[in-house]
Amino acid sequence: MPKIKMNTRQEATLEAIVREYIETAEPVGSMVLVEKYHFSYSPATIRAEMALLEDEKYIYQPHTSAGRIPTEKGYRYFVDMLSSEREALLKREERIIKRRLQGQNSRHERIADTAAMTLADMTGNVGMVGYSDAIYLHGFSNLFRQPEFLGDHSNALGAVEIFDRLRELMIELPYTLNPIVYIGSESPVGKSSGCSLVVSGFEAPDGSRGRLIVMGPIRMFYPKTIAVIEEVKCLLESVI
């Protein structure tokens, strides 16, 4: 079948499937999209669009009679589609991040550790800060509360492999001040872990450099994760 050029309706269908699956971790059916996302077209039309998206490997059906789940290709399209839209953090969330980081003393280690904890708490995933030859990590348990890892030993082992190879990961990741998203097998290490990484470099006023990393299931909510990383990065560059 020839490759489709996604139209606005197909993009809206894919975006809704991704957002719903991120929220529920359950396969998404056409009726859910009609009722919850208020599409103006019928379930039959949505099912036709879902069939096209499935043919092009943006979504898949885990078993007969189930709804659809995004593939890595589907998540990548979703992230790229929203790349021009900056997720706005709630004012309350911004205040929490600022209070935590600006309230620290001048010890770099303490600030970096607090930044990792803040990334973990604000995203519900694993937060890491690589700085001055040290790696600060929080939220390890967040990952293994996710349904993708509770019943899948292969995913859990793949995630543990990433933690075992953190220093290698820090070396392998390109350094950039703009957030980069690695979805599933795009990651330099732990390609079969079922995890994604959102990564950004930061530069302290003294010229030293570090990296911020959020690691979570492929189902993580990328727009908010990117927004949290950008806020933490901005504050680190002003307080370290």
Buried (B, 14 or more C-beta within 10 A) or exposed (E): EEEEEBEEBBBBBBBBBBBBBBEEEEBBBBEBBBEEBEBEBEBEBBBBBBEBBBEBEBBBBEEEEEBBBBBBBBBBBBBEBBEEEEBEBEEEBBEBBBEBBEEBEEEBEEBBBBBBBBBBBBBBBBBBBBBBEEBBBBBBEBBBEBEBBEEBEEBBEBBBBBBEBBEEBBEEBEEEEEBBBBBBEBBBBBBBBBBBBBBBBBBBEEEEEBBBBBBBBBBBBBBBBBBBBBBBBBBBBEBB
